[in-house]
Amino acid sequence: MDLQAPLTIFVDEAGSADFRVPSAGERKKAFVVCAVAVPTMAFRELEQIIPRNAKGEFLKASHRDFNNALAVTFADGLIQSKADVGAFLVDPGAVENIELAHQLEKLANDRRKASGDSEPTEEGKRLHPEITSQDLHYLFFLSKALFACLEGYLTHHRALPSFIDIVIDTRELDEFQRQRSVSELRRICAEKGLRIGRFEWRREEDEPLLLLPDLFGGILCREDRYRDVGPAAQRLWDAGRDGRFKFVNKPPSKKGSLDEG
């Protein structure tokens, strides 16, 4: 019988990892990868703060029925809950970020090509395929958010659990990239003395708690793009500034605009 971990980290992204200068008139697109650590005993409590529509269906931050009132209620509930949050935020349209993204992509694929060229067989060469820019940066930011979440948990609880489960929202990654990323995350966690039990890719329809990171990141991206959930976004920024949540990138000042983050 498999043991259930005392803590599960749910990971999802919001926005776009398309690193390019926006076209004229195009709305800016932020990108957030968010990890939310939920104690097993608090699963039901956290599910209760996920907003629903009149039919009782769960809502994503991008849903037309999702509004600022629901966003504020969710933000307040998450802040008061037993969950810990780590988030990596980036502006994919900023020139300096675009240049860095291209450098990282070239470096990653140059290394993969070198590894493939050193393989004596065609089967071996196929073990080192190129990775797309969006997949590379999603997986890179995922690890940043995950370890920020664990850092926040450690700060609040003074110790990490004996092992954790990780559930990530299903994404259009091929099976090879999934397996490679899982192996790498397991290796890094093992180096830090942390064991991963269950590691799953699931859909929000099958695992509602994946909506926690979806809503957290979605509120920040939605405010950045449409300016319609400001009070909720500000609550999340303030919680990060106060140490309740862990942002990898610096939040804006209380008097500043959300553009500064």
Rosetta silent file (secondary structure, phi, psi, omega in degrees, C-alpha in Angstrom):
SEQUENCE: MDLQAPLTIFVDEAGSADFRVPSAGERKKAFVVCAVAVPTMAFRELEQIIPRNAKGEFLKASHRDFNNALAVTFADGLIQSKADVGAFLVDPGAVENIELAHQLEKLANDRRKASGDSEPTEEGKRLHPEITSQDLHYLFFLSKALFACLEGYLTHHRALPSFIDIVIDTRELDEFQRQRSVSELRRICAEKGLRIGRFEWRREEDEPLLLLPDLFGGILCREDRYRDVGPAAQRLWDAGRDGRFKFVNKPPSKKGSLDEG
SCORE:     score description
SCORE:     0.000 S_00000001
   1 L     0.000  130.729  179.425    0.000    0.000    0.000 S_00000001
   2 L   -75.217  136.194  176.132    1.356    3.417   -0.990 S_00000001
   3 L   -81.553  142.473  175.807    1.732    5.914    1.819 S_00000001
   4 L   -89.232  131.697 -178.945    0.193    9.332    1.359 S_00000001
   5 L   -66.223  150.930  177.409    2.631   12.175    1.859 S_00000001
   6 L   -71.772  -11.961 -176.435    1.863   14.670    4.642 S_00000001
   7 E  -145.545  134.899  175.482    2.208   17.491    2.098 S_00000001
   8 E  -122.167  135.304  177.011    1.314   17.841   -1.584 S_00000001
   9 E  -105.719  123.273  179.276    2.543   20.623   -3.844 S_00000001
  10 E  -103.094  131.418 -174.033    0.212   21.608   -6.687 S_00000001
  11 E  -126.751  134.405  176.062    1.777   23.439   -9.642 S_00000001
  12 E  -152.211  166.295  178.816    0.193   25.351  -12.523 S_00000001
  13 E  -122.416  163.326  174.887    0.980   28.299  -14.747 S_00000001
  14 E  -140.863  147.173 -179.807   -0.868   31.376  -15.961 S_00000001
  15 E    89.413 -157.541 -173.737   -0.138   33.683  -18.863 S_00000001
  16 L  -130.417  136.213  175.448    2.252   33.052  -21.730 S_00000001
  17 L   -97.039   30.071  179.619    5.917   32.021  -21.917 S_00000001
  18 L   -86.991   95.641 -175.648    6.133   33.450  -25.443 S_00000001
  19 L   -80.667  102.027  177.768    9.251   35.622  -25.166 S_00000001
  20 L  -164.018  159.895  176.772    8.918   38.315  -27.822 S_00000001
  21 L   -72.454  127.977 -179.593    8.252   42.034  -28.156 S_00000001
  22 L   -60.381  145.714  175.747    4.456   42.571  -28.269 S_00000001
  23 L   -69.692  162.600  179.208    2.995   43.741  -31.567 S_00000001
  24 L   -58.238  127.296  178.555    1.563   47.243  -31.827 S_00000001
  25 L    83.506   -5.834 -179.504   -1.712   47.394  -29.893 S_00000001
  26 L   -79.825  135.652  178.161   -1.233   43.936  -28.384 S_00000001
  27 L   -67.535  144.164  179.149   -1.939   43.617  -24.672 S_00000001
  28 L   -67.935  153.167 -178.745    1.083   42.723  -22.553 S_00000001
  29 L  -127.476  112.641  172.811    1.300   39.174  -21.260 S_00000001
  30 L   -81.832  165.384  176.162    2.804   38.313  -17.914 S_00000001
  31 E  -135.991  129.821 -179.102    3.814   34.747  -17.111 S_00000001
  32 E  -132.884  130.659  166.764    3.524   33.135  -13.687 S_00000001
  33 E  -111.851  127.285 -172.357    4.319   29.617  -12.531 S_00000001
  34 E  -124.443  138.341  176.054    2.866   28.995   -9.097 S_00000001
  35 E  -122.469  128.244 -179.098    3.346   26.175   -6.575 S_00000001
  36 E  -120.601  119.202  179.324    0.967   25.747   -3.631 S_00000001
  37 E   -92.526  123.286 -177.192    1.872   23.383   -0.777 S_00000001
  38 E  -123.596  122.354  174.289   -1.168   21.936    0.981 S_00000001
  39 E   -61.377  141.505 -178.209   -1.025   19.697    4.082 S_00000001
  40 H   -54.050  -38.877 -178.165   -2.986   16.500    3.488 S_00000001
  41 H   -68.946  -12.077 -176.637   -5.208   17.263    6.476 S_00000001
  42 H  -108.046   10.027 -178.016   -6.180   20.605    4.898 S_00000001
  43 H   -54.901  -50.256 -176.486   -7.280   19.361    1.452 S_00000001
  44 H   -65.045  -41.073  178.654  -10.988   19.856    2.131 S_00000001
  45 H   -58.971  -43.734 -178.259  -10.434   23.261    3.748 S_00000001
  46 H   -72.202  -32.924  177.880   -8.514   24.521    0.711 S_00000001
  47 H   -64.795  -29.907 -178.048  -11.046   23.131   -1.744 S_00000001
  48 H   -67.710  -22.721 -177.627  -13.719   25.200    0.007 S_00000001
  49 L   -88.922   -5.682  178.297  -12.038   28.509   -0.927 S_00000001
  50 L   -73.074  125.972 -176.770  -12.062   27.777   -4.677 S_00000001
  51 L   -66.557  150.870  177.934  -14.777   29.972   -6.256 S_00000001
  52 E  -129.818  159.957  174.344  -17.799   28.423   -7.955 S_00000001
  53 L   -90.192 -173.954 -176.470  -20.491   29.697  -10.292 S_00000001
  54 L   -62.890  -23.846  179.271  -24.246   29.552   -9.690 S_00000001
  55 L   -86.417   -1.673 -179.088  -24.278   25.912  -10.854 S_00000001
  56 L    85.830    9.843 -179.739  -21.648   24.976   -8.283 S_00000001
  57 L   -85.341  141.164  178.278  -18.925   24.514  -10.895 S_00000001
  58 E   -64.479  146.498 -178.985  -15.359   25.516  -10.045 S_00000001
  59 L  -114.091  139.465  169.058  -14.082   28.681  -11.730 S_00000001
  60 L   -89.569  164.418  179.566  -10.690   29.485  -13.216 S_00000001
  61 L   -65.513  -23.230 -178.797   -9.344   33.037  -13.120 S_00000001
  62 L   -86.663   -5.055 -176.863   -9.908   33.292  -16.882 S_00000001
  63 L   -70.595  145.428 -177.094  -13.621   32.384  -16.674 S_00000001
  64 L   -65.215  -23.877  179.220  -16.100   35.095  -17.660 S_00000001
  65 L   -84.584   -7.827 -179.624  -17.977   34.650  -14.359 S_00000001
  66 L   -79.848  128.020 -176.293  -14.833   35.259  -12.309 S_00000001
  67 L  -134.537 -179.902 -175.696  -14.820   38.801  -10.925 S_00000001
  68 H   -63.733  -37.436 -179.916  -13.007   40.967   -8.404 S_00000001
  69 H   -61.176  -44.708  177.503  -15.330   40.043   -5.526 S_00000001
  70 H   -65.626  -38.195 -179.814  -14.621   36.343   -6.044 S_00000001
  71 H   -63.911  -42.428  179.543  -10.926   37.095   -6.488 S_00000001
  72 H   -65.026  -44.141  179.152  -10.760   39.004   -3.184 S_00000001
  73 H   -60.474  -42.311  178.298  -12.595   36.241   -1.318 S_00000001
  74 H   -64.169  -47.836 -178.481  -10.192   33.670   -2.751 S_00000001
  75 H   -58.992  -45.280  179.464   -7.093   35.748   -1.940 S_00000001
  76 H   -62.923  -41.683  179.777   -8.244   36.320    1.646 S_00000001
  77 H   -63.916  -40.042 -179.744   -9.052   32.632    2.076 S_00000001
  78 H   -68.161  -41.370  179.435   -5.658   31.548    0.775 S_00000001
  79 H   -61.695  -38.091 -177.410   -3.804   34.028    2.987 S_00000001
  80 H   -84.593   -5.956 -174.764   -5.666   32.763    6.060 S_00000001
  81 L   -83.549 -177.437  177.881   -5.246   29.086    5.132 S_00000001
  82 L   -90.442    6.206 -177.078   -2.574   26.522    6.002 S_00000001
  83 L   -81.349  151.023  170.957   -1.158   26.611    2.454 S_00000001
  84 E  -114.958  146.341 -173.998    2.283   27.906    1.476 S_00000001
  85 E  -130.262  136.402  169.775    2.885   29.489   -1.926 S_00000001
  86 E  -125.642  135.390 -177.230    5.913   30.003   -4.144 S_00000001
  87 E  -139.249  138.254  174.389    5.595   31.897   -7.423 S_00000001
  88 E  -110.940  125.116 -176.419    7.948   32.815  -10.252 S_00000001
  89 E  -120.849  143.302  179.486    6.886   35.881  -12.256 S_00000001
  90 E  -153.948  150.635  173.873    8.326   37.281  -15.462 S_00000001
  91 L   -99.696  104.825 -177.303    7.460   39.755  -18.221 S_00000001
  92 L   -70.874   -8.237 -179.405    8.031   37.834  -21.497 S_00000001
  93 L   -97.621   -5.082  179.385    7.822   41.084  -23.475 S_00000001
  94 L   -75.885  134.104 -174.470   10.725   42.883  -21.764 S_00000001
  95 H   -56.269  -44.656 -177.847   13.773   43.139  -24.034 S_00000001
  96 H   -64.467  -33.623  178.016   16.237   42.003  -21.362 S_00000001
  97 H   -72.592  -36.872  177.853   14.085   38.950  -20.597 S_00000001
  98 H   -62.540  -45.581  179.986   13.781   38.085  -24.287 S_00000001
  99 H   -62.231  -44.092  179.625   17.559   38.218  -24.715 S_00000001
 100 H   -65.160  -40.018  179.591   18.138   36.063  -21.632 S_00000001
 101 H   -61.824  -42.372  179.108   15.495   33.563  -22.752 S_00000001
 102 H   -65.830  -37.402  178.124   17.168   33.175  -26.147 S_00000001
 103 H   -64.574  -43.599  179.790   20.550   32.677  -24.481 S_00000001
 104 H   -65.309  -40.132  179.002   19.167   29.968  -22.194 S_00000001
 105 H   -63.249  -45.505  179.909   17.441   28.227  -25.097 S_00000001
 106 H   -62.996  -43.556 -179.792   20.633   28.218  -27.186 S_00000001
 107 H   -61.499  -45.656 -178.440   22.714   26.961  -24.268 S_00000001
 108 H   -62.647  -45.625 -177.166   20.272   24.145  -23.491 S_00000001
 109 H   -76.269  -28.542  172.984   20.018   22.953  -27.087 S_00000001
 110 H   -63.504  -41.529  178.637   23.767   23.289  -27.718 S_00000001
 111 H   -65.976  -40.640  178.936   24.331   20.987  -24.760 S_00000001
 112 H   -65.026  -40.380  178.760   21.728   18.556  -26.008 S_00000001
 113 H   -64.557  -42.811  179.208   23.275   18.535  -29.476 S_00000001
 114 H   -62.224  -41.364  178.364   26.746   17.924  -28.040 S_00000001
 115 H   -65.338  -40.888  178.701   25.407   15.052  -25.949 S_00000001
 116 H   -65.550  -41.482 -179.703   23.612   13.620  -28.971 S_00000001
 117 H   -63.509  -27.315 -178.668   26.677   13.912  -31.200 S_00000001
 118 L   -81.021  -10.417  179.890   28.700   11.946  -28.663 S_00000001
 119 L   -77.828  134.776 -177.943   26.292    9.012  -28.817 S_00000001
 120 L   -78.969  -17.247 -176.534   27.518    6.160  -31.062 S_00000001
 121 L  -120.317  158.085  177.237   24.041    4.946  -32.057 S_00000001
 122 H   -64.744  -35.585  178.034   20.941    6.547  -33.540 S_00000001
 123 H   -62.073  -40.796  178.179   18.945    5.271  -30.592 S_00000001
 124 H   -66.242  -39.009 -179.975   21.299    7.089  -28.253 S_00000001
 125 H   -62.576  -33.745 -178.620   21.098   10.298  -30.271 S_00000001
 126 L   -69.452  -10.691  178.771   17.300   10.266  -29.912 S_00000001
 127 L   -80.900   -0.682 -177.256   17.735   10.557  -26.146 S_00000001
 128 L  -131.733   57.302 -178.314   18.868   14.182  -26.554 S_00000001
 129 L   -73.379  160.288  174.029   16.176   15.963  -28.613 S_00000001
 130 L   -66.230  155.910  176.506   15.892   19.721  -28.850 S_00000001
 131 L  -118.668  140.133  179.918   13.496   21.428  -26.475 S_00000001
 132 L   -71.796  158.289 -179.368   11.207   24.275  -27.494 S_00000001
 133 H   -58.487  -46.471 -176.368   11.626   27.677  -25.901 S_00000001
 134 H   -65.787  -40.011  178.728    8.244   27.576  -24.169 S_00000001
 135 H   -66.826  -42.134 -179.836    8.793   24.076  -22.757 S_00000001
 136 H   -59.083  -49.289 -175.127   12.302   24.933  -21.573 S_00000001
 137 H   -74.083  -32.025  175.073   11.238   28.057  -19.732 S_00000001
 138 H   -61.517  -48.106 -178.667    8.101   26.486  -18.297 S_00000001
 139 H   -67.092  -36.916  178.358   10.144   23.653  -16.764 S_00000001
 140 H   -64.671  -46.685 -179.447   12.865   26.056  -15.609 S_00000001
 141 H   -70.179  -31.698  177.527   10.350   28.381  -13.941 S_00000001
 142 H   -58.004  -46.385 -179.811    8.466   25.402  -12.510 S_00000001
 143 H   -64.795  -36.622  177.748   11.535   24.376  -10.525 S_00000001
 144 H   -62.013  -45.826 -179.438   12.006   27.983   -9.341 S_00000001
 145 H   -65.983  -41.694 -178.431    8.402   28.153   -8.091 S_00000001
 146 H   -60.503  -47.135 -177.471    8.598   24.717   -6.488 S_00000001
 147 H   -75.875  -25.987  171.992   11.707   25.484   -4.462 S_00000001
 148 H   -65.549  -39.441  178.076   10.400   28.942   -3.522 S_00000001
 149 H   -62.884  -45.293  179.062    7.328   27.181   -2.151 S_00000001
 150 H   -64.968  -36.428  177.291    9.475   24.763   -0.146 S_00000001
 151 H   -63.719  -41.912  177.087   11.571   27.662    1.141 S_00000001
 152 H   -63.825  -41.549  178.149    8.413   29.398    2.326 S_00000001
 153 H   -61.308  -44.591 -179.129    7.202   26.212    4.001 S_00000001
 154 H   -62.772  -38.962  178.741   10.545   25.776    5.755 S_00000001
 155 H   -61.914  -41.311 -175.291   10.454   29.385    6.997 S_00000001
 156 H   -81.976  -28.314 -172.829    6.993   28.941    8.494 S_00000001
 157 H  -115.131   -6.106  175.627    7.373   25.405    9.876 S_00000001
 158 L    69.628   -2.583  178.387   11.127   25.212   10.641 S_00000001
 159 L  -160.711  152.855  176.199   11.396   21.774    9.026 S_00000001
 160 L   -94.163  153.701  177.143   10.428   19.957    5.842 S_00000001
 161 L   -68.117  166.672 -178.338    8.251   16.824    5.870 S_00000001
 162 L   -63.194  -35.931  173.869    9.855   13.395    5.416 S_00000001
 163 E  -157.930  162.198 -176.906    8.544   13.251    1.857 S_00000001
 164 E  -131.818  159.058  168.309    6.155   15.118   -0.413 S_00000001
 165 E  -105.566  150.533  177.669    3.860   14.464   -3.352 S_00000001
 166 E  -128.660  129.957  177.337    3.863   16.729   -6.405 S_00000001
 167 E  -124.907  123.855 -177.085    0.929   17.219   -8.779 S_00000001
 168 E  -118.054  139.232  178.145    1.397   19.325  -11.917 S_00000001
 169 E   -60.746  132.016  179.691   -1.275   20.508  -14.311 S_00000001
 170 L   -57.082  134.702 -178.531   -1.179   18.505  -17.530 S_00000001
 171 L  -137.288  161.918 -177.529    0.549   20.420  -20.298 S_00000001
 172 L   -76.102   58.898  173.238    1.407   19.747  -23.930 S_00000001
 173 L  -100.434  139.459  176.525    4.841   18.340  -23.115 S_00000001
 174 L   -71.325  162.993 -173.324    5.945   15.188  -24.889 S_00000001
 175 H   -61.265  -34.790 -179.909    6.537   12.140  -22.728 S_00000001
 176 H   -63.090  -46.427 -178.822   10.319   12.381  -23.030 S_00000001
 177 H   -65.407  -35.596  177.390   10.414   15.949  -21.672 S_00000001
 178 H   -62.295  -50.735 -177.953    8.079   14.969  -18.849 S_00000001
 179 H   -62.406  -39.833 -179.553   10.217   12.035  -17.791 S_00000001
 180 H   -64.570  -43.253 -178.775   13.391   14.080  -18.069 S_00000001
 181 H   -67.801  -38.631  178.231   11.982   16.919  -15.944 S_00000001
 182 H   -63.513  -44.614  179.169   10.651   14.504  -13.309 S_00000001
 183 H   -60.998  -41.029 -178.710   14.032   12.766  -13.060 S_00000001
 184 H   -67.237  -42.212  179.019   15.807   16.101  -12.719 S_00000001
 185 H   -65.731  -39.933  177.013   13.448   17.348  -10.005 S_00000001
 186 H   -61.715  -41.079 -179.523   13.791   14.089   -8.091 S_00000001
 187 H   -63.395  -47.062 -178.391   17.580   14.375   -8.314 S_00000001
 188 H   -64.146  -42.671  179.056   17.643   17.976   -7.054 S_00000001
 189 H   -63.108  -40.363  179.501   15.223   17.203   -4.217 S_00000001
 190 H   -62.312  -38.397  177.860   17.299   14.179   -3.198 S_00000001
 191 H   -63.005  -28.122  179.384   20.399   16.387   -3.025 S_00000001
 192 L   -91.931    6.725  178.339   18.474   18.610   -0.607 S_00000001
 193 L    78.093   20.627 -177.846   17.481   15.609    1.493 S_00000001
 194 L  -115.906  128.190 -178.985   13.852   15.671    0.349 S_00000001
 195 E   -99.211  134.077  175.401   12.125   12.585   -1.031 S_00000001
 196 E   -97.847  126.025  176.043    9.341   12.828   -3.614 S_00000001
 197 E   -86.007  -94.163 -179.811    6.687   10.145   -3.349 S_00000001
 198 E   -81.942  133.301  175.906    3.923   10.519   -5.924 S_00000001
 199 E  -129.994  108.723 -173.234    4.699   12.694   -8.975 S_00000001
 200 E  -128.553  148.792  169.851    1.678   13.112  -11.228 S_00000001
 201 E  -107.065  117.895 -175.190    0.529   15.172  -14.193 S_00000001
 202 E  -133.734  164.876  176.669   -3.217   15.719  -13.830 S_00000001
 203 L   -94.790  152.645  178.566   -6.045   17.838  -15.195 S_00000001
 204 L   -62.018  -29.627  178.667   -7.902   20.411  -13.131 S_00000001
 205 L   -63.685  -29.868 -178.669  -11.115   18.521  -13.893 S_00000001
 206 L   -95.950  -21.600 -179.514   -9.700   15.528  -12.038 S_00000001
 207 L  -136.259   89.744 -176.059   -7.826   17.423   -9.303 S_00000001
 208 H   -57.651  -27.491 -178.112   -9.618   20.629   -8.226 S_00000001
 209 H   -66.924  -13.323  171.985   -6.753   21.698   -5.946 S_00000001
 210 H   -66.509  -16.084  176.843   -4.761   22.488   -9.102 S_00000001
 211 H   -72.481  -17.206  177.184   -7.060   25.508   -9.302 S_00000001
 212 H   -62.266  -54.253  176.374   -5.235   27.007   -6.305 S_00000001
 213 H   -68.338  -31.446  177.389   -2.071   27.835   -8.311 S_00000001
 214 H   -60.944  -45.205 -178.544   -4.193   28.581  -11.387 S_00000001
 215 H   -70.613  -40.842  179.421   -6.162   31.219   -9.487 S_00000001
 216 H   -59.843  -54.866  179.725   -3.123   32.683   -7.733 S_00000001
 217 H   -67.677  -36.224 -178.198   -1.183   33.151  -10.961 S_00000001
 218 H   -65.445  -36.874  177.571   -4.294   33.975  -12.948 S_00000001
 219 H   -62.802  -45.225 -179.569   -5.246   36.886  -10.687 S_00000001
 220 H   -64.960  -43.406  179.736   -1.794   38.452  -11.087 S_00000001
 221 H   -68.323  -39.855 -178.841   -1.761   37.952  -14.870 S_00000001
 222 H   -64.975  -41.783  177.861   -5.338   39.147  -15.283 S_00000001
 223 H   -66.590  -39.302  179.783   -4.678   42.351  -13.354 S_00000001
 224 H   -62.136  -33.762 -174.927   -1.453   42.915  -15.282 S_00000001
 225 H   -95.933  -40.507 -172.183   -3.308   42.599  -18.585 S_00000001
 226 H  -114.483  -13.310  179.095   -6.863   43.830  -17.962 S_00000001
 227 L    56.993   46.251 -178.641   -6.720   45.836  -14.708 S_00000001
 228 L  -125.846    3.663  176.775   -9.975   44.362  -13.357 S_00000001
 229 L  -134.148   40.292 -174.641   -8.932   42.475  -10.192 S_00000001
 230 H   -55.948  -50.473 -178.643   -6.669   45.073   -8.587 S_00000001
 231 H   -58.716  -39.291  178.983   -7.718   44.697   -4.915 S_00000001
 232 H   -68.166  -44.233  179.180   -7.232   40.915   -5.035 S_00000001
 233 H   -61.511  -40.537 -179.524   -3.872   41.194   -6.790 S_00000001
 234 H   -64.591  -35.960  176.830   -2.726   43.781   -4.259 S_00000001
 235 H   -61.166  -41.706  179.735   -3.621   41.440   -1.389 S_00000001
 236 H   -67.296  -43.044  176.864   -1.396   38.747   -2.907 S_00000001
 237 H   -60.097  -44.914 -179.117    1.468   41.217   -3.472 S_00000001
 238 H   -62.723  -38.869  178.899    1.141   42.479    0.106 S_00000001
 239 H   -64.620  -35.676  175.951    1.185   38.905    1.429 S_00000001
 240 H   -66.747  -42.259 -179.757    4.404   38.306   -0.489 S_00000001
 241 H   -66.173  -32.264 -178.971    5.949   41.473    0.893 S_00000001
 242 L   -84.507   -1.927  178.422    4.918   40.475    4.432 S_00000001
 243 L    90.132    0.895  179.265    6.533   37.037    4.074 S_00000001
 244 L   -68.814  -41.762  175.803    3.276   35.068    3.941 S_00000001
 245 L  -117.284  164.192 -177.407    4.016   33.942    0.364 S_00000001
 246 E  -117.149  110.660  175.048    7.333   33.610   -1.460 S_00000001
 247 E   -98.358  133.460  176.856    7.814   35.458   -4.758 S_00000001
 248 L   -70.762  -40.596  176.946   10.986   34.751   -6.716 S_00000001
 249 L   -97.648  149.516 -173.848   10.779   38.177   -8.362 S_00000001
 250 L   -66.928  128.331  174.725   10.354   41.333   -6.282 S_00000001
 251 L   -69.383  161.914  177.646    6.747   42.553   -5.844 S_00000001
 252 L   -71.262  162.452  176.319    5.943   46.220   -6.479 S_00000001
 253 L   -69.173  161.065 -177.965    5.957   48.752   -3.650 S_00000001
 254 L   -61.178  -31.945 -178.330    2.667   49.410   -1.889 S_00000001
 255 L   -91.052   -7.505 -175.201    2.426   52.815   -3.521 S_00000001
 256 L   -89.994  175.505  178.182    3.630   51.591   -6.893 S_00000001
 257 L   -85.912  158.309  177.436    1.855   50.122   -9.836 S_00000001
 258 H   -66.725  -15.357  177.605    1.622   46.402  -10.490 S_00000001
 259 H   -63.576  -21.567 -173.237    3.703   47.052  -13.599 S_00000001
 260 H   -77.396  -12.415 -175.550    6.770   47.319  -11.384 S_00000001
 261 L   -77.267    0.000    0.000    6.782   43.660  -10.414 S_00000001
